[in-house]
Amino acid sequence: MNNLLYFLRSKLYPLLFIGMLLSSACFGQKVAGRYLKQHSPIAIRLMYETGIPASIILGVSMIESAMGTSKNCRLMNNYFGIKGHNSLHKTKSKHRSAYKQYPDAEASFRHFAKIVMAKKWYPSMQKKKDYHLWLVKLNKTGYAEAKGRWIKDIESVIEKYNLCKYDSLGIDFIDNRATKNNLDIK
């Protein structure tokens, strides 16, 4: 009996722990992959319309919405942590929030771009691809309450998922993808 307990503690438990860690990492990669597949076309389109790098749009939205899994994102299509009015009080949901509600993901993404474009520094940054500089500018103008930690979190996501690759994709990527997947991307 002691040998069996020793085996379980010394060999099997560590293997189970490692297995759980690996499955968790795989799950995170799947969530990120689905998120990017779904939202990269609008981020790229906005990049071409506004000059805001797709890596910034995707990185901020991935952190602020927990890759589309946060309550605010699921209930209100709020991908950027933007505060404002919502109609949750009119629903049966017990969730109350100070965050803005959007009809769909695209409206949330477009509102984020509009907020960024209203910043005084925006014209000087337009079409620049330096994501660190973009994050510093956003942070200095009070976009995020977490300040320095926010920049590190977003930079980590940009680097982990190589979001800079979306900054160099052509607009034809969206058109080809839309045709291939029968998507209607505005």
ZADO-1210 file (C-alpha; in nm, 4 decimals, padded with zeros to 6 digits):
<atoms>
<atom x="00.0000" y="00.0000" z="00.0000" code="MET" pos="1"/>
<atom x="00.2824" y="00.2384" z="00.0869" code="ASN" pos="2"/>
<atom x="00.4449" y="00.1664" z="-00.2478" code="ASN" pos="3"/>
<atom x="00.1257" y="00.2539" z="-00.4281" code="LEU" pos="4"/>
<atom x="00.0910" y="00.5812" z="-00.2375" code="LEU" pos="5"/>
<atom x="00.4540" y="00.6631" z="-00.3075" code="TYR" pos="6"/>
<atom x="00.3993" y="00.5953" z="-00.6781" code="PHE" pos="7"/>
<atom x="00.0902" y="00.8149" z="-00.6890" code="LEU" pos="8"/>
<atom x="00.2571" y="01.1043" z="-00.5086" code="ARG" pos="9"/>
<atom x="00.5906" y="01.0915" z="-00.6837" code="SER" pos="10"/>
<atom x="00.5040" y="00.9908" z="-01.0377" code="LYS" pos="11"/>
<atom x="00.1365" y="01.0132" z="-01.1208" code="LEU" pos="12"/>
<atom x="00.0401" y="01.3450" z="-00.9568" code="TYR" pos="13"/>
<atom x="00.3155" y="01.5443" z="-01.1279" code="PRO" pos="14"/>
<atom x="00.2159" y="01.3907" z="-01.4614" code="LEU" pos="15"/>
<atom x="-00.1481" y="01.4826" z="-01.4035" code="LEU" pos="16"/>
<atom x="-00.0470" y="01.8351" z="-01.3066" code="PHE" pos="17"/>
<atom x="00.1618" y="01.8744" z="-01.6225" code="ILE" pos="18"/>
<atom x="-00.1260" y="01.7364" z="-01.8291" code="GLY" pos="19"/>
<atom x="-00.3658" y="01.9907" z="-01.6800" code="MET" pos="20"/>
<atom x="-00.1224" y="02.2740" z="-01.7533" code="LEU" pos="21"/>
<atom x="-00.0820" y="02.1632" z="-02.1132" code="LEU" pos="22"/>
<atom x="-00.4548" y="02.1276" z="-02.1683" code="SER" pos="23"/>
<atom x="-00.5088" y="02.4746" z="-02.0209" code="SER" pos="24"/>
<atom x="-00.2479" y="02.6210" z="-02.2566" code="ALA" pos="25"/>
<atom x="-00.4083" y="02.4451" z="-02.5529" code="CYS" pos="26"/>
<atom x="-00.7500" y="02.5791" z="-02.4543" code="PHE" pos="27"/>
<atom x="-00.6075" y="02.9332" z="-02.4352" code="GLY" pos="28"/>
<atom x="-00.4547" y="02.8954" z="-02.7804" code="GLN" pos="29"/>
<atom x="-00.7879" y="02.7765" z="-02.9216" code="LYS" pos="30"/>
<atom x="-00.9744" y="03.0717" z="-02.7680" code="VAL" pos="31"/>
<atom x="-00.7159" y="03.3137" z="-02.9064" code="ALA" pos="32"/>
<atom x="-00.7262" y="03.1479" z="-03.2477" code="GLY" pos="33"/>
<atom x="-01.1050" y="03.1711" z="-03.2670" code="ARG" pos="34"/>
<atom x="-01.0958" y="03.5313" z="-03.1444" code="TYR" pos="35"/>
<atom x="-00.8406" y="03.6351" z="-03.4054" code="LEU" pos="36"/>
<atom x="-01.0181" y="03.4514" z="-03.6855" code="LYS" pos="37"/>
<atom x="-01.3414" y="03.6280" z="-03.5969" code="GLN" pos="38"/>
<atom x="-01.2114" y="03.9799" z="-03.5255" code="HIS" pos="39"/>
<atom x="-00.8960" y="04.0290" z="-03.7327" code="SER" pos="40"/>
<atom x="-01.0893" y="04.1262" z="-04.0486" code="PRO" pos="41"/>
<atom x="-01.2552" y="04.4273" z="-03.8806" code="ILE" pos="42"/>
<atom x="-00.9255" y="04.5246" z="-03.7145" code="ALA" pos="43"/>
<atom x="-00.7468" y="04.5193" z="-04.0507" code="ILE" pos="44"/>
<atom x="-01.0275" y="04.7114" z="-04.2187" code="ARG" pos="45"/>
<atom x="-01.0141" y="04.9769" z="-03.9438" code="LEU" pos="46"/>
<atom x="-00.6364" y="04.9933" z="-03.9799" code="MET" pos="47"/>
<atom x="-00.6785" y="05.0855" z="-04.3462" code="TYR" pos="48"/>
<atom x="-00.9598" y="05.3305" z="-04.2719" code="GLU" pos="49"/>
<atom x="-00.7971" y="05.5045" z="-03.9736" code="THR" pos="50"/>
<atom x="-00.4237" y="05.4302" z="-03.9657" code="GLY" pos="51"/>
<atom x="-00.4488" y="05.2646" z="-03.6218" code="ILE" pos="52"/>
<atom x="-00.2417" y="04.9430" z="-03.6322" code="PRO" pos="53"/>
<atom x="-00.4456" y="04.6240" z="-03.6286" code="ALA" pos="54"/>
<atom x="-00.2094" y="04.4951" z="-03.3582" code="SER" pos="55"/>
<atom x="-00.3237" y="04.7772" z="-03.1275" code="ILE" pos="56"/>
<atom x="-00.6911" y="04.7211" z="-03.2041" code="ILE" pos="57"/>
<atom x="-00.6626" y="04.3455" z="-03.1504" code="LEU" pos="58"/>
<atom x="-00.4300" y="04.3646" z="-02.8494" code="GLY" pos="59"/>
<atom x="-00.6467" y="04.6136" z="-02.6603" code="VAL" pos="60"/>
<atom x="-00.9649" y="04.4235" z="-02.7412" code="SER" pos="61"/>
<atom x="-00.8154" y="04.0887" z="-02.6394" code="MET" pos="62"/>
<atom x="-00.7128" y="04.2228" z="-02.2983" code="ILE" pos="63"/>
<atom x="-01.0217" y="04.4355" z="-02.2323" code="GLU" pos="64"/>
<atom x="-01.2683" y="04.1619" z="-02.3316" code="SER" pos="65"/>
<atom x="-01.0693" y="03.8622" z="-02.2046" code="ALA" pos="66"/>
<atom x="-01.0657" y="03.7424" z="-02.5668" code="MET" pos="67"/>
<atom x="-01.4404" y="03.7810" z="-02.5939" code="GLY" pos="68"/>
<atom x="-01.5219" y="03.5864" z="-02.2778" code="THR" pos="69"/>
<atom x="-01.5832" y="03.8675" z="-02.0257" code="SER" pos="70"/>
<atom x="-01.9390" y="03.9335" z="-01.9082" code="LYS" pos="71"/>
<atom x="-01.9342" y="04.2852" z="-02.0493" code="ASN" pos="72"/>
<atom x="-01.8306" y="04.1484" z="-02.3840" code="CYS" pos="73"/>
<atom x="-02.0802" y="03.8621" z="-02.3917" code="ARG" pos="74"/>
<atom x="-02.3773" y="04.0660" z="-02.2656" code="LEU" pos="75"/>
<atom x="-02.3039" y="04.4052" z="-02.4215" code="MET" pos="76"/>
<atom x="-02.0606" y="04.3463" z="-02.7102" code="ASN" pos="77"/>
<atom x="-01.8153" y="04.5760" z="-02.5302" code="ASN" pos="78"/>
<atom x="-01.4707" y="04.4669" z="-02.6441" code="TYR" pos="79"/>
<atom x="-01.2741" y="04.7678" z="-02.5169" code="PHE" pos="80"/>
<atom x="-01.3913" y="04.8412" z="-02.1631" code="GLY" pos="81"/>
<atom x="-01.5592" y="05.1642" z="-02.2718" code="ILE" pos="82"/>
<atom x="-01.7932" y="05.3130" z="-02.0142" code="LYS" pos="83"/>
<atom x="-02.1366" y="05.4420" z="-02.1098" code="GLY" pos="84"/>
<atom x="-02.5063" y="05.3626" z="-02.1229" code="HIS" pos="85"/>
<atom x="-02.6551" y="05.0177" z="-02.1556" code="ASN" pos="86"/>
<atom x="-02.9986" y="04.8619" z="-02.1342" code="SER" pos="87"/>
<atom x="-02.9243" y="04.5729" z="-01.9004" code="LEU" pos="88"/>
<atom x="-03.1717" y="04.7114" z="-01.6489" code="HIS" pos="89"/>
<atom x="-03.4484" y="04.6416" z="-01.9036" code="LYS" pos="90"/>
<atom x="-03.3572" y="04.2738" z="-01.9253" code="THR" pos="91"/>
<atom x="-03.3955" y="03.9852" z="-01.6848" code="LYS" pos="92"/>
<atom x="-03.0195" y="03.9833" z="-01.6342" code="SER" pos="93"/>
<atom x="-02.9062" y="04.0525" z="-01.2796" code="LYS" pos="94"/>
<atom x="-02.5774" y="04.1856" z="-01.4154" code="HIS" pos="95"/>
<atom x="-02.5430" y="04.5615" z="-01.3794" code="ARG" pos="96"/>
<atom x="-02.2655" y="04.7545" z="-01.5429" code="SER" pos="97"/>
<atom x="-02.1330" y="05.1036" z="-01.6053" code="ALA" pos="98"/>
<atom x="-02.0059" y="04.9928" z="-01.9460" code="TYR" pos="99"/>
<atom x="-02.1475" y="05.0869" z="-02.2836" code="LYS" pos="100"/>
<atom x="-02.3605" y="04.8426" z="-02.4767" code="GLN" pos="101"/>
<atom x="-02.3188" y="04.7932" z="-02.8526" code="TYR" pos="102"/>
<atom x="-02.5443" y="04.6198" z="-03.1040" code="PRO" pos="103"/>
<atom x="-02.2538" y="04.4069" z="-03.2309" code="ASP" pos="104"/>
<atom x="-01.8774" y="04.3625" z="-03.2187" code="ALA" pos="105"/>
<atom x="-01.8147" y="04.5866" z="-03.5185" code="GLU" pos="106"/>
<atom x="-01.9885" y="04.8809" z="-03.3496" code="ALA" pos="107"/>
<atom x="-01.7616" y="04.8355" z="-03.0472" code="SER" pos="108"/>
<atom x="-01.4487" y="04.8209" z="-03.2639" code="PHE" pos="109"/>
<atom x="-01.5544" y="05.1280" z="-03.4617" code="ARG" pos="110"/>
<atom x="-01.6283" y="05.3244" z="-03.1437" code="HIS" pos="111"/>
<atom x="-01.2809" y="05.2435" z="-03.0103" code="PHE" pos="112"/>
<atom x="-01.1282" y="05.3740" z="-03.3350" code="ALA" pos="113"/>
<atom x="-01.3398" y="05.6898" z="-03.3081" code="LYS" pos="114"/>
<atom x="-01.2168" y="05.7488" z="-02.9506" code="ILE" pos="115"/>
<atom x="-00.8548" y="05.7068" z="-03.0583" code="VAL" pos="116"/>
<atom x="-00.9020" y="05.9359" z="-03.3586" code="MET" pos="117"/>
<atom x="-01.0331" y="06.2104" z="-03.1288" code="ALA" pos="118"/>
<atom x="-00.7024" y="06.2226" z="-02.9363" code="LYS" pos="119"/>
<atom x="-00.4804" y="06.5286" z="-03.0045" code="LYS" pos="120"/>
<atom x="-00.1802" y="06.3083" z="-03.0767" code="TRP" pos="121"/>
<atom x="-00.3630" y="06.0894" z="-03.3302" code="TYR" pos="122"/>
<atom x="-00.2628" y="06.2784" z="-03.6487" code="PRO" pos="123"/>
<atom x="00.1064" y="06.2462" z="-03.5626" code="SER" pos="124"/>
<atom x="00.0701" y="05.8715" z="-03.5003" code="MET" pos="125"/>
<atom x="-00.1514" y="05.7838" z="-03.7937" code="GLN" pos="126"/>
<atom x="-00.0055" y="05.4981" z="-03.9988" code="LYS" pos="127"/>
<atom x="00.2878" y="05.4443" z="-03.7588" code="LYS" pos="128"/>
<atom x="00.3332" y="05.0791" z="-03.6660" code="LYS" pos="129"/>
<atom x="00.5240" y="05.1153" z="-03.3347" code="ASP" pos="130"/>
<atom x="00.2758" y="04.9468" z="-03.0992" code="TYR" pos="131"/>
<atom x="00.4683" y="05.0475" z="-02.7862" code="HIS" pos="132"/>
<atom x="00.4441" y="05.4164" z="-02.8791" code="LEU" pos="133"/>
<atom x="00.0709" y="05.3788" z="-02.9488" code="TRP" pos="134"/>
<atom x="00.0164" y="05.2202" z="-02.6083" code="LEU" pos="135"/>
<atom x="00.2169" y="05.4897" z="-02.4312" code="VAL" pos="136"/>
<atom x="00.0111" y="05.7617" z="-02.6040" code="LYS" pos="137"/>
<atom x="-00.3179" y="05.5878" z="-02.5172" code="LEU" pos="138"/>
<atom x="-00.2081" y="05.5391" z="-02.1589" code="ASN" pos="139"/>
<atom x="-00.0943" y="05.9006" z="-02.1130" code="LYS" pos="140"/>
<atom x="-00.4327" y="06.0290" z="-02.2261" code="THR" pos="141"/>
<atom x="-00.6138" y="05.8198" z="-01.9676" code="GLY" pos="142"/>
<atom x="-00.7551" y="05.5372" z="-02.1785" code="TYR" pos="143"/>
<atom x="-00.6787" y="05.2731" z="-01.9165" code="ALA" pos="144"/>
<atom x="-00.7000" y="05.2862" z="-01.5399" code="GLU" pos="145"/>
<atom x="-00.4315" y="05.0196" z="-01.4887" code="ALA" pos="146"/>
<atom x="-00.1605" y="05.2443" z="-01.6365" code="LYS" pos="147"/>
<atom x="00.1826" y="05.0733" z="-01.6683" code="GLY" pos="148"/>
<atom x="00.0463" y="04.7238" z="-01.6098" code="ARG" pos="149"/>
<atom x="-00.1999" y="04.7754" z="-01.8955" code="TRP" pos="150"/>
<atom x="00.0820" y="04.8496" z="-02.1404" code="ILE" pos="151"/>
<atom x="00.2741" y="04.5388" z="-02.0321" code="LYS" pos="152"/>
<atom x="-00.0342" y="04.3181" z="-02.0609" code="ASP" pos="153"/>
<atom x="-00.1155" y="04.4374" z="-02.4119" code="ILE" pos="154"/>
<atom x="00.2456" y="04.4174" z="-02.5283" code="GLU" pos="155"/>
<atom x="00.2570" y="04.0633" z="-02.3946" code="SER" pos="156"/>
<atom x="-00.0529" y="03.9662" z="-02.5954" code="VAL" pos="157"/>
<atom x="00.0780" y="04.1391" z="-02.9091" code="ILE" pos="158"/>
<atom x="00.4051" y="03.9486" z="-02.8813" code="GLU" pos="159"/>
<atom x="00.2581" y="03.6144" z="-02.7721" code="LYS" pos="160"/>
<atom x="00.0136" y="03.5983" z="-03.0629" code="TYR" pos="161"/>
<atom x="00.2370" y="03.7844" z="-03.3111" code="ASN" pos="162"/>
<atom x="-00.0332" y="04.0439" z="-03.3741" code="LEU" pos="163"/>
<atom x="00.2107" y="04.2656" z="-03.5668" code="CYS" pos="164"/>
<atom x="00.1656" y="04.0313" z="-03.8637" code="LYS" pos="165"/>
<atom x="-00.1831" y="04.1806" z="-03.9067" code="TYR" pos="166"/>
<atom x="-00.0267" y="04.5272" z="-03.9478" code="ASP" pos="167"/>
<atom x="00.1360" y="04.4200" z="-04.2723" code="SER" pos="168"/>
<atom x="-00.1539" y="04.2293" z="-04.4270" code="LEU" pos="169"/>
<atom x="-00.3090" y="04.3930" z="-04.7273" code="GLY" pos="170"/>
<atom x="-00.6727" y="04.4870" z="-04.7628" code="ILE" pos="171"/>
<atom x="-00.6999" y="04.1999" z="-05.0118" code="ASP" pos="172"/>
<atom x="-00.6579" y="03.9626" z="-04.7150" code="PHE" pos="173"/>
<atom x="-00.9992" y="04.0733" z="-04.5930" code="ILE" pos="174"/>
<atom x="-01.1599" y="04.0591" z="-04.9363" code="ASP" pos="175"/>
<atom x="-01.0199" y="03.7107" z="-05.0075" code="ASN" pos="176"/>
<atom x="-01.1182" y="03.5869" z="-04.6645" code="ARG" pos="177"/>
<atom x="-01.4672" y="03.7372" z="-04.6936" code="ALA" pos="178"/>
<atom x="-01.5212" y="03.5674" z="-05.0280" code="THR" pos="179"/>
<atom x="-01.3763" y="03.2382" z="-04.9046" code="LYS" pos="180"/>
<atom x="-01.5880" y="03.2346" z="-04.5865" code="ASN" pos="181"/>
<atom x="-01.8981" y="03.4037" z="-04.7307" code="ASN" pos="182"/>
<atom x="-01.8585" y="03.6891" z="-04.4850" code="LEU" pos="183"/>
<atom x="-02.0108" y="04.0291" z="-04.5364" code="ASP" pos="184"/>
<atom x="-01.7427" y="04.2596" z="-04.3992" code="ILE" pos="185"/>
<atom x="-01.8209" y="04.6287" z="-04.4269" code="LYS" pos="186"/>
</atoms>
